[in-house]
Amino acid sequence: MGEKKYTAEYVAATIITEIKKDEVLMACKNFVELHEHCDANMLGCSEELLEAVGMERALAILNAAQNEVNLWLIAI
């Protein structure tokens, strides 16, 4: 089995999938607002990413993914 390709797009998609499963999170208008209801930094595959690539590499991917999720939340 091949190693997962962790990209900002992939991580953002996993976060969005998790948000869509929760009506409270779906009501949030931006990424910051998610923090009022959960540890938004750990949504989707964020923990898996940290374990797989380490903190330094993961931070850039997570920041980009969270920016994508924020834009998605603002747009819906």
Helices and strands as residue ranges (DSSP letters): H 8-20, H 23-26, H 31-34, G 40-42, H 46-53, H 55-75
